[in-house]
Amino acid sequence: MRYDIAIIGGGPAGYTAAERAAAGGLQTVLFEKKAIGGVCLNEGCIPAKTLLYSAKLWDNLKTASKYGISVPDAAAFDMEKIIGRKNKIVKKLTGGVKMTVSSYGAAIVEQEALIVGEENGLFRISAGGEMYEATYLLVCTGSDTVIPPIPGLAEVDYWTSREALESTVLPRSLAIIGGGVIGMEFASFFNSMGVRVSVVEMMPEILGAMDKETAGLLRTEYRKRGIDFYLDTKVTAVGKEGVTIGKDGKTSLVEADKVLVCVGRKASLGRVGLDKLNIELLRNGVKVDEHLQTSHPRVYACGDITGRSMLAHTAIRESEVAVNHILGVEDLMDYDCIPGVVYTNPEVAGVGKTEEELKAAGTGYHVQKLPMVYSGRFVAENEGVNGLCKLIMDDDDRIVGCHILGNPASEIIVIGVLPYSADIPWRNSRKVYSRILRPVKFSMKRSFPDVVH
């Protein structure tokens, strides 16, 4: 069985690449060993956001009186129905993706694929007892959950995100190891559902590389809601009573009925056979150029396996660039304009540079801050709540970063991406930003060059 391109991994990068490649006239085969949709659709983005939306509705019910709505005392939630709805949505979306890929004419092989080697200019791939050959190879095997070597962890029935998304029974208390995006989204969900939550984070602030000011504001909000945070703190042991933490030479016990491990993900580099092709690695992933091309000219890598930006929308864009390069279409990958969203309640979103990045690089900048009450929609939908819109400008008054706390940050951040598009004439960008930034007193005339980068 010979194809123009073989794609290993059916997550956002893989299924998008299969659609684009087949639509472009390439004979395409897609291998997926588990379920089409990858981590994002099956045990990540989609199921997590589904649960978070149920939690948001429950939060809205609890505060409905602020908006003139009376809710009966008998109002309650049903975890089995919440999980059941999540499963239904996952099934619907994964089925839709599979049907779409097939409709373009791409073959789908639901077996684990192993790269055997290269012969006569063709890659040989073994899957399900069959041998496949392809001229081009695109590896999109994603990432795996990092399980830290904490003493006692293997002896307890801990959760990863997979188990947390499946449980229909809520623990009374939950200790989350890791205060990054995944950890905070789960903290948000379980806090809303009445679980006593503790978050232990080794870094000085939550949310990893995101803007520290908005991250701190979110942490302050959740501390008011009862979440305990232990920052600059290391988990030294895990037991049936909870987690033992250490800071400044002192140890203490954070009691918890359940432990959730959310310390990050790592590129899935093993079990696919990249070593057979001597593919060059870089830090924690496969080394790629601006076309997502690896050290082998006919091998491409997209998604979490590159270790660059472990986001589904990044993976989708990477796969577009890779397939375009194979098809001879001019395209380049740009990592400077990728927005990130934390679907807590309130939401946090950001795009571009943070103050911390610019300080570390020694780059000059200045900041303009707007309270979210400048947005009529925010005021209408967020009674008695504050938010922040933070713009970071370089020395030429060009916007190089935008960071937002407050609902709906996930929607507003789209406007923050616009200055990074070289396809937008400066006059159009001026119109967009003059609406958003009308209260900010700086010259819009000199804020945008002929082309905004």
N, C-alpha and C positions, 0 to 999 in steps of 0.2 A: 504494500500500500504506500504509494508515493504522493507527497504533497509539496506545494510550494513553501508552506510555512507550518510549523508545528508549534503550538502554544501549550506550555505546561503550567497548569494552574487556572482555575475557573473563577477567580475572584473578580473584583471590579476591573483590574488591569487586563486579566485574561479574557473575560467575556467581551469587553469593549474592543480589544484587539481582534478577536475572532470576527466580530461584526464588521469592523472597518476593513480588515483584510479580505474577507469574503466579498464585501460590497465593492472592493477595489479590483476584483477579478482574480484573486489568489485562491488556489485550492488550499483550503484551510482545515486543520484538525486541531481540536481543543481537548486536552486531557485534564480530568479532574477526578481525584481519588475519593473525595468525600461528597460534597454537594455543591452544585453550581451556585455561585454567589459568594463563595469564600467566607472568610471570617465576618466581613462586613454585614452580609445579608443573613447569615445563619447564627452567629454568636457574638456579634459586635454592634456595629452602628444601628442597624434597623431594630433588632429586638430591644436594645437598650433605650432607644428613643421612643419606642412603643410604650415601654414601662414608664419612662419619664413623663410621657404625655398623660398617662393615667394618674400619675402622682400630681401633675400640675392641675388636673381637673379637681382632684381631691383637695389640693391647697386652695383652689378657687372657691370650692364649697365652704371651706372653713373661714374664708374672709368675705363671703358673699354679702354679708350685712352692710359692708362698706359701700356696696354698689346698689343698695336698695332691694336686695333679694333676700327673702326669708327661706331658710332651709329647715326641713323637719328635723327634730332631734333624732329620728330613726335613721338618718342618712348613714350609710356604711359602704365599705368597699369589700370586694370578694377577690382574694388573691388567685383562686383557681380560675375565675373568669378572666382576670387580668392576664394571667399566663396563657390561658386558652386563646385569648384574642391575639396575643403576641405570636403564638404558634401559627395561627391562621394567616396573619399578615406575612410572616416569613415564608410560609408555603405558597402564598399567592405571588409574592415577588420573585422567589426563586423559580417558580414555574413559568412566570412571565419572561424572565431572562432566558431560560432554556429555550422557550418557544421562539423568542426573538433571534437568538443565535442560529437556531436551526433554519429559520425563515430566510436567512441570508445565504444559506447553502453550506455553512460550515458543519463538518462532522464533529460529533461529540463522543468521546470515549470516556466512560465513567470508570476508569481504572487508574491505578497508580502507574506513573510513567517513570522510566529510568533511561537516562542517556547512556547508550552502550559505547558510542564512539563516532568516528567520522571515516567514511570510505568513499573514494571517488567523488569528492565534493558534495556528499550527502550525509546528513546526520542520521544516525540509526538510533531508534527509540523503541524500547521494549515496554509493552503494556498488555496485561491480561493474556499473556501467552502468545501475543502477536508481535510482529516486527513492523515498524513504520519507518519511512524515510522522508526527509524533508530538506529542501535547499536552505531555508532560513529557520532559525530557532529563536523563540521568545520565551524566556523563563520568568514566570510570575508566581512563584511558589509561596509568596507571602511571608508570614512571620509566626513565631510561636510565643506563648506566654513565658516570661522569665520567672523561674522558680528559684528564689535565693536560697543559699545553703545555710538556713537558720537552724540552729540546734532545736530539735523537738518538732519541727514542722512536719516532717514525714510521719510522725506518730499520731497526729491529730487529723480529724476529718475537716480539713480546711477547704475553702472555696477559692476557685479562680472565677473569672467573669463568666465562664461557661456554666458553672453550677449555680452562681448567683442569679443568672437569668432563667433558670429552670425551677427554682424552689417555689413551691406553693405555700410553704410554711415560713412565717417570719420569725427570726430569732428575737429574743428580748433585747439582746445587746450584740453589737457587731464591732470588731476591731478591724479597721482597714489599714493594711500595710502598703503605703504609697499614696501620696496626695496629688498625683498628677491628674490629667484629664479624666482617665477612666476611674480612678479612685474617687474623685470629686463627684462625678456623675452618679456613681453608686451611693456615695454618701448622701447626695441630694435625694435620691429615690427612697432609701431606707429611712432617712430622717422624716420625710413627708409621711411615710406609712407608720410612723410611731415607734420606730426602733431607736434605741439609745446607741448612738454612733460615736466612735473614737477614730481619729485619723492620725497615723504616725508617719511622719515624713522626714527623711534624712537631710533634705535641703532646708535653707532658711525660710523658704516660702513655698506655698502650694502652686500647682499648675505649671511646674517645670519652666520651660523657656518662654512662657507667655509674659506679658507685661506685669511687672511686680506690683504696681499700684492698683490696677484693677483686680489682680489676684488677692491682694490684701483686703480690699473692700469686700470681695465675696466672702473671704474667710471671716471677716468681722460680722457679716450678716448671718452666716451659719452658726457662728458662736452664740449669737443672740437666740438662735433657734434650738440650742442645746447640744450642738456637736462639740466635742472636746478635740482640740488640736495639740499635737506634740511635734513641734518643729525642731530642726537641728537635732533630731533624736534617732537613735538606732535601735532596732529590735534585736535583742541579744538572745532571746529564747522564746519558744512557743510551747504552751502546755494546755491542759484541759481547762484551766482557770482563765486563760487569756494569753496576753503577750507580755513578756518582760522587756522593758525598755531601759536604755542607758543614755545618760547625758551628764556631762561635766563630772564623770567619774562616779556618778550615783545611779543606782538602779531602782526601779519600782515596777509594780504590776498593774497593767491595764486590764481589768476584768472584762471578759466577753464570752458570750455563749458560742459565738462563731467568729472565725478569722477569715478575712477575705484578702487574698494576695493580689495586689495591683501595682507591681513595681516596674512594669513596662513590658515591651515585646522585643524579640530579637529576630533577625532575618533567618528564614529557613534555608540554610545552605547545604545541609546534609540530605542524604537519601534521594537526590535527584541525578547525581552523576556529573556535576560540573567539573570535578577533578579529571574526568576523562578528556576534557577539552582544554585543560590548563588555563581556565578562566581566572583572570587577575582579580583579587579581592582588595578592598580598601576599607580599613577600620572594621566596621561590623556588617559589611554588606558587599555586594558585587560592584566593582568599579565600572562606571559608565560615563560616557561623554554627553554632550548636549543633545545628541540624537538618541540617547539610551543605548548606544552601541557599546558592547563590552570589548575586551582585548582581542576577541575574535571578531573579524569583520562581518560575519553572518550570524552572530549570536547577539541578541538584545536581552535586556533585563528591565522589568518594570515593577512598580509597586513596592511593597515593604522589603523585598529582597535586596533592594539597593541600599537600604538603611538611611535614606535621605529624609524623606517626609512621609511618615507612616499614616497617611490619610487616604480615604477612598477616592476623594476627588483628585488628589495628586496622582494616584495610580491610573485613573481614567485618562488624565491629560498626558501622562507619560506614555501610555499605550498608543494614544493618537499620534504623538510625535514619532514613536518608533515605527509604526506602520507607514506613516507618511514618508519616512526616510527610505524604507524599503521600496515604496511605490514611486520614489523619485520626486515627492512633493516637498517643497521648501518649508521647513518647520524647525523650531528650536524649543527646548525646554527651558523655562524660566522659573526658578524657585522663589523669586522675590515677591511674587504677587499671589501667593497661595493663602487664602484666609483660613483661620482656625476658629472653631466654635466649641464652647463648652455648654452643653444643654442642661445646665443646672437651672434653678429658678430662684433668682434671676439669671439670665443667660450672660455669658461673657464671650466676646468675639474680638479678634484682632487680625491685622494684616500688615505686612511690611516690617520695618525695624522697630525694636523696642529701645527704650532709653538705655537699658543695660548693654545691649549690643553696641550701640553707638559710643557709649563711654568706654567700653573695652577696646574698641577700634580707634579711639582718639578722634572721632569725627564730631565736628561741631553741629549743634542742633538747638532748637528751641521748641517749646511746647505751648499749645493753645488748648485750654480746657473749657468745656461747656457742660453745665448740668443738663441732664436729659429733659428737664422741664421745659427746655426750649422747643421740644417736640410736642405738638398738640396731641398726637396719637399716644405718646408716652403718658401724658397727664391724664388722658381719658381712660387709659387701661391700667394705670398703676397708682391707685389711690394711696396717698400717704407714703410713697416710696421714692427714694432718690436714685439717681443713676449718673453715669459719667460718660461723656464722649471726649476722648483725648486724641489730639492731632499732634504729630511730631513732624516738624519742618526742618529742612537743612538750611544752610546759610544763605541759599538763594530763595528761601521761602517756598520751596517745593515740598509737598507732602510726601514723607517717606515712611510714615507709619500712622495707623489709625487703630485705636483700642477702645472698646465700648463695654460698659457694664449696664445692664438693664434690658428688660424685654421690650421689643423683640430685637435684640442685638444680632441674632442670626440672620435677620432680613436686612437690617440697616447696614451691616458690614459690606454688603454687595456694593454699595455706593463708595465705600472706602477703597475698593479694588480699582475703581475707574482710573485714577491717576497713573496706574502702572501700565495701562494699555497704550501702546504706541500707535494704535489705530484710531484713537480719539483725538480729533483736532482740538487745539487749546481752547478755542472759543466755546465749544460744547462743554468742555470740562469746567470752564468758568461759570457757565450757566448752572450746572449741577451744583458746584460747590458754593456759589453765591447764595443758593437757597438754603443750604445746610448751615453755612458759616456766617450768615448775615450778621449775627451779633458779635462776631470776632473782628476786632479792629486791626486789620492789616490789609495792605493793598492787594486786592485780587488782580490788579492789572499787571503786577510784576511777580505774581506767584506762579505763573505757568509759562514756560517757553513755548515755542511753536509746536513742539511735540513733547508730550508728557511722558517721562520714563519712570 
